[in-house]
Amino acid sequence: MIADTARSAMNQQFRIAGVVMPGLREMIALMVGGLAGLGLWEIWANVPTAIVAGGPLEPPALIKALFAARLGFEPSDVAAKALHYVTGIVGYPLGYFFLTRNGVSLGRRWNGWVWGTFTTFIALGIFAPLAGLPFLLLAWGGQLTVMSTIGHALYGALAAYVTEMMLDRDRA
């Protein structure tokens, strides 16, 4: 009886203004998924990307340039790296959750890949030009763009997989 009540409560969705919001278990799963995805992304950004593009992907440098261009100051390396980690562990996973739980879905198999690829556009298509850098960094030859897109797609796929696996385990 108590187990049935707990299971039923877990399956209820909390909404604000009709938008499905994550509960505690979902937030934990999203953050663990985001951490796993970010770990894979960091390896991709620093090893294969450095070999192919001649140097690693540098999100803190993008963050520092964005702050300098838009707010007139440059955060420290530690603050910029922390912002990147918060984005990868909390921000992007929340974006994935809000879209996939509120009607924007291509199916479970594809959601993570598509969301991860879209995060490339957020970083290089929106933030890079706002920071005074070329759109998608294409003017720099395209190698960083390709490697970033692959890395972000891998990030999204792994983050979504881990998240959904944890949530499935909780539902069972």
C-alpha positions in Angstrom: 0.0 0.0 0.0 2.7 2.5 1.0 4.9 1.4 -2.0 1.9 1.8 -4.3 1.3 5.3 -3.0 5.0 6.2 -3.3 5.1 4.9 -6.9 2.0 6.8 -7.8 3.4 10.0 -6.3 6.6 9.5 -8.3 4.7 9.3 -11.6 2.8 12.6 -11.0 4.2 15.6 -12.8 4.5 18.9 -11.1 3.5 21.8 -13.3 3.8 25.6 -13.2 1.6 27.5 -15.7 1.2 24.2 -17.5 4.9 23.6 -17.9 6.2 20.3 -16.5 8.9 20.9 -13.8 11.5 18.5 -12.6 11.2 17.0 -9.2 14.1 16.1 -6.9 14.7 12.7 -8.4 14.6 14.1 -11.9 17.0 16.9 -10.9 19.4 14.4 -9.5 19.2 12.3 -12.7 19.6 15.3 -14.9 22.7 16.5 -13.0 24.3 13.0 -13.0 23.6 12.8 -16.7 25.0 16.2 -17.3 28.1 15.4 -15.3 28.6 12.2 -17.3 28.1 14.0 -20.6 30.4 16.9 -19.5 33.1 14.4 -18.6 33.0 12.9 -22.1 32.8 16.3 -23.7 36.0 17.4 -21.7 37.9 14.4 -23.0 36.7 15.1 -26.6 37.5 18.8 -26.3 41.0 18.3 -25.1 42.3 15.2 -26.8 40.8 14.4 -30.3 40.0 18.1 -30.9 43.6 19.2 -30.1 44.9 16.6 -32.5 42.4 17.5 -35.4 42.1 21.2 -34.9 45.6 22.0 -33.5 44.3 23.0 -30.1 41.5 22.2 -27.6 38.1 23.7 -27.4 38.2 26.5 -24.7 34.7 27.3 -23.3 36.2 29.5 -20.5 37.8 31.7 -23.2 34.4 32.1 -24.9 32.8 33.0 -21.6 35.5 35.5 -20.8 35.2 37.1 -24.2 31.4 37.2 -23.9 31.6 38.9 -20.5 34.2 41.4 -21.7 32.2 42.3 -24.8 28.8 42.5 -23.1 29.5 43.4 -19.5 32.8 45.2 -19.7 34.7 42.9 -17.4 36.4 39.5 -17.7 35.8 36.9 -15.1 38.6 34.8 -13.7 39.6 31.5 -15.3 38.1 29.7 -12.3 34.8 31.6 -12.5 34.6 31.0 -16.3 35.3 27.3 -15.9 32.7 27.1 -13.1 30.1 28.8 -15.3 30.9 26.2 -18.0 30.4 23.4 -15.6 27.2 24.7 -14.1 25.9 25.1 -17.7 26.8 21.5 -18.6 25.7 19.9 -15.3 22.5 21.9 -14.6 21.6 24.4 -17.4 21.7 22.3 -20.6 20.1 19.2 -18.8 17.3 21.5 -17.7 16.8 22.7 -21.2 16.7 19.0 -22.4 14.1 18.3 -19.7 11.8 21.3 -20.4 11.8 20.5 -24.1 11.3 16.7 -24.0 8.7 16.8 -21.2 6.7 19.6 -22.7 6.1 18.3 -26.2 9.3 18.9 -28.2 10.6 15.5 -28.9 11.9 13.5 -31.8 11.7 10.3 -29.8 13.8 9.1 -27.0 16.5 7.7 -29.2 17.2 11.0 -30.9 16.4 13.6 -28.2 19.9 13.7 -26.6 21.7 13.7 -30.0 19.6 16.6 -31.3 19.7 18.6 -28.0 23.5 18.1 -27.8 23.9 19.3 -31.4 21.7 22.3 -30.7 23.9 23.3 -27.7 26.7 23.8 -30.3 24.5 26.4 -31.9 23.8 28.1 -28.5 27.6 28.3 -27.8 29.0 29.1 -31.3 26.0 30.5 -33.1 24.7 32.8 -30.4 27.3 33.4 -27.7 30.4 33.5 -30.0 29.0 36.4 -32.2 27.9 38.2 -29.0 31.5 37.9 -27.8 32.8 39.4 -31.0 33.9 36.1 -32.5 32.9 34.7 -35.9 29.5 33.0 -36.3 30.0 29.3 -35.5 33.8 30.1 -35.7 33.5 29.2 -39.4 35.9 32.0 -40.4 38.6 30.1 -38.6 38.5 27.2 -41.0 35.7 25.1 -39.5 37.7 22.4 -37.7 36.7 23.7 -34.2 33.1 23.9 -35.4 33.0 20.3 -36.5 34.8 19.0 -33.4 32.6 21.1 -31.2 29.5 19.8 -32.9 30.6 16.2 -32.5 31.6 16.8 -28.9 28.3 18.5 -28.0 26.3 15.7 -29.8 28.2 13.1 -27.7 27.6 15.2 -24.6 23.8 15.3 -25.2 23.5 11.7 -26.1 25.3 10.5 -23.0 23.6 13.0 -20.7 20.2 12.0 -22.0 21.0 8.3 -21.8 22.2 8.4 -18.2 19.3 10.6 -17.2 16.7 8.4 -18.8 18.3 5.2 -17.5 18.3 6.6 -13.9 14.6 7.7 -14.2 13.6 4.3 -15.7 15.3 2.6 -12.8 13.3 4.8 -10.4 10.0 3.9 -12.1 10.6 0.2 -12.0 
